[in-house]
Amino acid sequence: MPAFLSFLTCRSSFAVLDARHRRQNYIHHQARDRTVALFVRTAKQDESGRTLPYFCAGTASYVEYRSERPIQITWKLHHPLPGDIFTSYRAAVV
């Protein structure tokens, strides 16, 4: 049976003055008629030092946030990541 990843917790390092405003935009994105699309990667660079590309995980809805510095936001994906993609990203997002 394939595994599916439906929730992602992301960390951002926004400037302290900007963090509160951005957090409110994320929390109220549906009421403000905004769509959030998540782009993720397993690491910044590979073992050779080359920058890794981002993968579009799709659109998501806000679930909760924890901590202020960095902001940690949990999102529910509208379409779960299946099988091989789940395996690749599980270690990076869990």
C-alpha positions as CSV (number, residue, x, y, z in Angstrom):
1,M,0.0,0.0,0.0
2,P,1.6,3.3,-1.0
3,A,2.3,6.0,1.6
4,F,0.8,9.5,1.2
5,L,2.0,12.8,2.8
6,S,-0.9,15.2,3.4
7,F,0.6,17.6,5.9
8,L,3.8,19.7,5.6
9,T,5.4,21.8,8.3
10,C,7.6,24.5,6.8
11,R,10.0,26.9,8.4
12,S,10.7,30.4,7.2
13,S,13.3,32.9,8.3
14,F,11.4,36.2,7.7
15,A,12.7,39.4,9.0
16,V,11.4,40.0,12.5
17,L,9.4,43.1,11.5
18,D,7.9,41.3,8.6
19,A,7.0,38.1,10.3
20,R,3.7,39.2,12.0
21,H,2.3,40.6,8.8
22,R,3.3,37.5,6.7
23,R,1.9,35.1,9.4
24,Q,-1.4,36.9,9.3
25,N,-1.5,36.7,5.5
26,Y,-0.9,32.9,5.7
27,I,-3.4,32.3,8.5
28,H,-6.2,34.3,6.7
29,H,-5.3,33.3,3.1
30,Q,-8.7,31.7,2.4
31,A,-10.7,34.7,3.8
32,R,-8.5,37.0,1.7
33,D,-9.1,34.9,-1.4
34,R,-5.4,33.9,-1.8
35,T,-4.1,30.5,-2.9
36,V,-0.9,29.1,-1.3
37,A,1.3,26.9,-3.5
38,L,4.2,25.1,-1.7
39,F,7.5,24.5,-3.3
40,V,9.9,22.2,-1.4
41,R,13.3,20.6,-1.7
42,T,15.1,18.0,0.4
43,A,18.2,20.2,1.0
44,K,19.7,23.4,-0.3
45,Q,22.6,21.7,-2.0
46,D,23.7,18.2,-3.0
47,E,26.9,16.5,-1.8
48,S,28.8,18.2,-4.7
49,G,27.7,21.7,-3.6
50,R,25.2,22.1,-6.5
51,T,22.0,23.9,-5.7
52,L,19.0,21.5,-5.7
53,P,15.8,22.4,-7.5
54,Y,12.4,23.0,-5.9
55,F,9.5,20.6,-6.4
56,C,5.9,21.9,-6.5
57,A,4.0,20.1,-3.8
58,G,0.8,21.7,-4.9
59,T,-1.7,24.0,-3.2
60,A,-2.4,23.8,0.5
61,S,-4.5,25.2,3.3
62,Y,-3.3,26.6,6.6
63,V,-3.6,24.3,9.7
64,E,-1.5,26.0,12.5
65,Y,1.7,27.8,13.3
66,R,4.2,27.2,16.0
67,S,7.1,29.4,17.1
68,E,8.0,32.9,15.9
69,R,11.7,32.7,15.0
70,P,11.7,30.9,12.6
71,I,8.0,30.8,11.9
72,Q,6.8,27.1,11.6
73,I,3.6,26.7,9.7
74,T,1.7,23.4,9.1
75,W,-0.2,23.1,5.8
76,K,-2.6,20.5,4.6
77,L,-2.0,19.7,1.0
78,H,-5.1,19.6,-1.3
79,H,-3.6,16.6,-3.1
80,P,-1.3,14.3,-1.0
81,L,2.2,13.5,-2.2
82,P,2.2,9.8,-3.3
83,G,4.7,7.0,-3.1
84,D,8.1,7.8,-4.4
85,I,7.7,11.5,-3.9
86,F,6.6,10.9,-0.3
87,T,9.7,8.8,0.3
88,S,12.0,11.4,-1.1
89,Y,10.6,14.3,1.0
90,R,9.6,12.5,4.2
91,A,13.1,12.9,5.8
92,A,13.2,16.6,4.8
93,V,9.8,17.6,6.2
94,V,9.3,15.4,9.2
